[in-house]
Amino acid sequence: MLQKPQHDTQESTNLVSPFAHAEAAVEPKLGTARKIKIRFGPIRPVMPIFLIAVLALSAMPAALAGTFQLISNTNPAPVVINDKRYVIIKKDEQVSFKVAKPEGLISLKWSFTNASPSGQKSGEGPHQMTYDMEAGWGNENSVQIEVKRKVGDQNCNTPFKRVAAVVIPKFVTPAGDPVASPKNSGDGQNEFTFNTASPGELTINLKATIAGGIATNIVNDLKFEVDAVGTSTLEWDTANPDGKPTASGNTITAVVKFKNLPDSNSAFGKKKARLKFKGRLVAEADYEVFFPRDATNHPGSQTGSPNWLFYYTKLVPKLLASSPDPVHGSQSQYDPNTNTIALDNGAIQPYNPHFGTNGELKGIDTFYWAYTHEMQHYKDWHDFWDVDNQGITKWQNAHGQIGPNGNKDGDDFPNSFEDVNGNGVFDAGDPYDLDAVTTSTNATGLADNEDRNCQLHKSVKGDHSKDWADPGMQHKTNGKYDD
């Protein structure tokens, strides 16, 4: 008959030296501890291995049980809270567990919750466990050992007993994939838009869970971080100075604000929120930031113009370096008298351009086409009439005139451009009829200058990956301009 010695059924946190008692353990060889660098590539990354030595706590009085000990020069250090030990790590990281072998050891088994490889492990270790199971993220994952050993002439048997817990913090907000599963409010929100006030303001309510009821104990060692939004000013709530969270139960929260919309479209888009414990990253989440498309609170000099005009303008390639930025107007046009390009609200509405190869254009697609179209009118004026900076006078003098520099039909093209061979008639090789504002062969029925413009830019469309308007092509439903 085997007799079990008395032992403490609670997890021991006695801080005596783990090697103070001759029967307690054999000192582990510290020289085997090592670190593995993080690697990124097509295969699953190998995350840092944290080596932790666990003294056999079973089959001996609690007073002789040693400490839960971290092997030298490795992180993270376990923390002791309410007589329990916790290791706080980021998801997918590895922890290597090893017990200091006690004398008379017959067998030792391990049980790891929500870690892989799955199943019980035997022996002192080290056992490298990866916490890549989603069920363990945001939860308290226990580590237990069962020890059988010989003490004197008796076999002592101690059932599984917790020696530590691995805690993996998890973001509640933001959370999920903002592209595949966008959410615009409440817990799990991952798309955030500046408001329409002047100056504009963006508010992000950060929230994460830390299991085990330890959040209030470690709150001073926790810190939220978020990516910058260009030139916008980041301000933490007064209750969360420098990202320090507020803790309640298993939940930590913080409020961060950004004031004033940034001056660059590239400042919006994909961002990350991070949670750190004692300076180490233990959780992160993706989210996206947008501007209110139809509001007028951008930082540009054109007061009252819509945000889409300010931010989209920066994205469209210029046909000439001197092409003017558009102003907001009552109709879309280039005016050579004032040398201005104006775009109206139709510049983001559905439109089917002549010769277009992309079907009906919408939102940023329409804008790219409309602005490019008006820049072509500017370029034509620049190329044909304004080369000597006296375009208006030159154009007026050429109207109705014959000869290579004239504009016989008044379609804004010089005769030399339409009548390539200079024979005065519309024949082979001539793009347009110099005797008609609208050449009879124009498929569009438009004036010659409009017809040519549409043909030159028939394939123009916007870059959806740079559309950070709300609504826009990347807000909510991908590819939907009004969502």
N, C-alpha and C positions, 0 to 999 in steps of 0.2 A: 504494500500500500504506500502510495506517494503522499507525502505531507507537504502542503504549501506553506511557506513561511508568510508571516503577516507582511503586508506592504500597503503603501498609500495608493488608493485607487484614483486619486487625482493626479493630474500632470504635475511632475515635480519641477520646481524652479529654484531649488536650493543652490546657492551661488558658491558653494565650496569648490575647491579645485577638483576637476574630474579625475585626478590621479592621486588624490590624497589618501585613498584607502587601497591597500594592496589587492583586495579582492574585487574592487569596483571595476577596473578596466585596465587594458593594456594601451598605452599611449599610441595613437595612430601616427603613421609616418606622414609628416606634413609635406615631405618633398614631392609627394605625388600630386599635390594640388596644382592645377593649371587653369589657364583661361583660354577660351576659344574665341577668335575674332568673329564679329558679325560679317557675313558674306551675303551679297545680293546677287541673284542670278536666276536662271530658268529653273533651278532646282530649289526645293524648300530651304530657306536660309537656316543655317546653324546658328542658333542664338547663344548668348553667353552662358556658360555653365557655372552655376554657383555651387561651390562645394561646402557642404555642411556636415560636421561631425556630430553624431547624436550618441551620447553616452547611454549604455543600456540601463534603463531605469527599472526594469522588472527584476523580480527574484532577489531583491535586496531591500533593506529598509529605506524609506524615503530620505532619511538623514544622510545616507551614504550615496544617494544618487547624485550624479554630477550635473553639470550645466549643459544646456543645449549650446554647443560651441561651434563657431564659424572657423573654418580653417584659415590660417593667416593669409592676409593680403588678398582676400576675396570679398565681394559684395553680393547681395545686400546683407547687412547684419540683421539677425532676428531681433524682434522686440518682445519684451515680456510685459503683458498687460493682464491684470487680475489673475495672476498665477498661471497664465497661459502664454505659450510662445507662438509668435506669428512671423512668417516670412512674407514680405509684400513685394510682388513682382509684376511684370507686364505679361500679358497673354503671349503664349508661344515660347516663353523663355524656359530654360532648363535649370533644374536644381539637382545637384548630386548629393545624395544622402549616404552617410557612412556611420556605423556604430563603432565605438571603441570596445574591442572584444573583452568581455569579462572572463575571468578564470573559470574553468569548468563548463564553458559553453557547450551545450549539446546541439542546439539548433536555434535559429533566429529567423523569423518571418516578418515581412513588411506588408503593409496595406496602404495604398495610395488612392485617394479619391480624385476622380476626374483628371487623371494623368495617364500618359502613354510612355512606354508600352503598358497595356492593361494587364491585370492579373497580379497575384501576390509574388513577391520577390523573396529570395532566401539568402542568408549569409550576411556578413557584416557590411558588404558593399565595397566600393561605392556603387550606388544605383542611380543612374542618370535618368531623371524623369522630366518629360516635357509636358508643360501645361497648355496643351493646344486643343483641349476639348471645350467646346462652347458652353457646355453645362457647368463648367467650373468658373467661367468668367463672371465676376460680380459676386461670387460665392466664397464661402469658407471651406477649404478643401483639407480634410484631416489627413495626418500622417500617423500611422499606428505601427507598433511592433509587438510581436509575441516572442517571448524568450523562454527557452528550456535550458537549465544549467544544473550542474552538480555542485552542491554545497556540502562539503564533508562527504558523508556516505549517503546523502539523500539527493534524489532528483527533485528539483524545484520547477514548477510549471506555472507560468504567469500568462493569462490570456491577453488578447490584443488590448493595447492601451495607447491612448493618444500621447504623442510626444511633441507634436507641433501641428500647425495649420498653415497652409499656403493660401494667402489672400490675393486675389487678382481684381483690382478695382475696375469698374466698368462705367463708361459714360452712358447717361440716360439722355442728356441733351448737350450737344448734338449727338446723333446716333444714326446708324444705317448708311446706306449709299445714296447720296443726294442725286445721283444720276438715275439709278435703277429704281429707287424707292424714295422720291422726293416727299418731304413733309414741311408744311409751312407754318405750323403752330403747335403748341403744347409739347408734352414730353416726346422726345425723339425728333424734334424739329431740326432740319438740316439745310434749309434754305432761309436766308435772312435778307431783308430788303430795308434800305434806308427809308425813313418816313418822308413825307412831302413838305415838312416844315422848312423854314429858312432861318438859320442854317439847318441842313438835314442831320438827322441823328439815327444811329443804328444801335439797337439794344439786343444783347445776347444773354439769355438766362442759362448759365452753365449748371449742369447737375450730374452727379456721379454717385454710384453706390460703392460702399466699402463694407463688406460683410463682417460678421463677428461681433458687432456692437462696439467696435474699437474706434470709430470715427472721431468721437469727441476726445479720445485719449491722444490721438496722433495729429489732431487738426493743426497744431502749430508747426508741424513738419510737412504739411501739405501745401501745394501751391498750384493754382491754375495758370495756364498761359494760353494766349491766342496769337495767331499771326496778325501782322500789321495790315492795315487797309490804306496803303499809299500814304498820302499826306494828311489823312484824317487823324484827328487827335484821339488817342486811347485814354479812357478814364475808367478806373475801377470804382464801384460803388463804395461809399464810405464804410460800409460794413465789411468790405473785402479789400483792404489795402494791399496793393501789389499782388493781387490774385489770391490772397489767403481766404480759404472758404469758410462758410458757416456750416457747422455740423449739427445734425439732429438724427438720432438713431443711426441707421446705416446709410444715411444720405448726407452728402455735402453739396452746397450750392454757392454760387457767386454770380454777380451781375457785372457785366462789362459793357461800356458804351463807346461808340465812335462818333465824334462830332465833326460836322462839315464833310460833304462829299469830297472824294479825292479829285485831283486834277488830271488823272490819267485813267483811261478805260482799263488798262492792264492791272490796276489796283484791285479791281473786283475779281470775282471768280473763286477758284478752289482755295480753301483754307484748312488749317488744322487747329484743333484745340488739344491741349496737352495737360496731363496731371502729373505732378512730380512729388515724390516722397523723399525727403532729405536730399533733394537735388537730382534724384534718379527718376527717369521716365517710367511711369507705371501704368499709364493709359493714354490713349489718344483717339481722336475721332475726326472725321472729315465733315466739312460743310461748305456751303457756297454763299457768296455775298453778291447782291444785285443793287442796281439803282432803279428808282421809280421812273419808268420810261417817259410818261407824259407830264411829269411835274417840271417845275422850272427852277429848281434849287441847286443847280450845278454851280461851280465856282468861276465859270467863264465871264467874260466882259459883256456879253450880249444879254443884258438883263431881260427877263421875260421870255426868252427863247426856250424851247423844250429840251429836256435832258437828252433825248435821242439825237437831236441835232448836234449837241456839244460832243457827246461821246462817239457817235458813229462817224462823225467827220474825221476823227483821228485815225480811223481804220482804212479808209478808202485810198488806194494808191493814186498819187497825183499824176496827171498826164504831162504836166509841166511843173517844174519846181515853183514857178510863179503863179500857178493856178490859185485863185482866191478861195478862202474858206467860205462856205455858204452862210447867208443870213436867213432868218425866218421871214417869209413873205406871204403874200396872198396868192401868188402863183409861182410855179417853178420856171425859171428863165435865167439866161445870161443877158445882162444889159451893158452893151459896150459904152454907152454914154457915161455910166458911173463905174464901169469895170467891176460889177458885182454879180455874183451868182446868188439867186434866191431859191429856196425850196419851201413849198407849202406842206400842209399836213398830209397831202396825198402821197408824199414821198415815203411813207411807211405803210400805205394801204395797198390792198391787192391790185395788181396791174399786169396786163398782158402786153409786153412790148412787141412792136413789129419785128419780125425775123427772130424773135426770142427762141432760144434752144432749151430753156429751163421751165417752160410752161408759165403758169401764173406766178408772179413774184409777190412776196408778202414781207412785211416788216423790214428787217435789215437787208433782205434781198432787193426789195424795191428801192431802198435808200441807196445802195451801191449803184444800181442802174441809173437812178435819177441824177445823182451827183456826177457820175461819170459822163452821162449824156450832156449835162450843162457844161462840164469841163471841156468836152469836145467842141462845143460852140465857142468857148473862150479860146481854145487852141486854134480853131479855124480862123478866128478873128486875128489872133496873134500871128499866125503863119502867113495869112493872105493880105492883111491890111495894116497891121500894127508893127511891122518890123522896124519902122523908123519913128515909132512913138507918135505918129500923127495919123493914126488909123481912121478917125472920123473924117477928116478932110480928104484923105486918100480915097476912102470908100465913096464919099459924096461925089467927088470928081470923076470916079470911074463909072458911076451909074449911067446905064444906057449907052455907054461908049463901046466902039469896036476897037480892035487891036488887042494884043496879048494882055495888056494891063487894064483893059476895060471890064465892065460888068454889064454886058449887053442886055441880059434878061433880068437883072436885078435879083438874082437868087443868092447873092453873097459869095459866089465863086468867081474868081477872075476868069476871063475868057481863056487864058493859057492853060488853066486846069481842065476846063470842059472840052475845049477844041485842041486836042493833043497835037494833031498834025498841022494845025494852023490853016486849014483850007476853008474855014468859015462855014462848014456844014457838019451836021451830025452824022458821022459814019463810023466805020470799024475803028476800034481803038479809043473812041471818045467815051468817057464814062457818062457824060450827060450832054443834053442838047443846049447849046449856048443861046438858043432862041426861045427857050421856054423855062419859066420858073419851075414848073413840074414837068419833067421829061415824060413823054408818053409811055415809055417802057417801065416806069417806076411801079414795082409791084405793090407798093404801099399807097400810091396815090398822093404821097406827101411831096412838099417842095424838095428840090434836089438836096439842099443842105441837111434837111431832116432825114431824108431817105439814106444818105450816106452815113450819117451819124448812127442811125439804128443798125445798119449793116455792120459797122465797125465794132459795135459793142453788143452784139446779139447774145453772147454767152456770159455776160457779166451777171454775177450774183454775189451775195454776201458771204462772209466767213462766219458760219454759225458758231464755231468754237470760241469766237471773241464777242459773242452777243450776251452781255450780262444785264440786259434790260428786263424789268418786270412790268408787264409781260414781255416775253421774248423767246427766242428759239431754244434757250437752255433752262428756262424757268418752268417748273412743273413738267409738262409733257415735252420731251425733246422734239424739236422740229416744228413746234406749233407757235406761231408768232404772237398769238393773242391769249396765251395761257400763262 
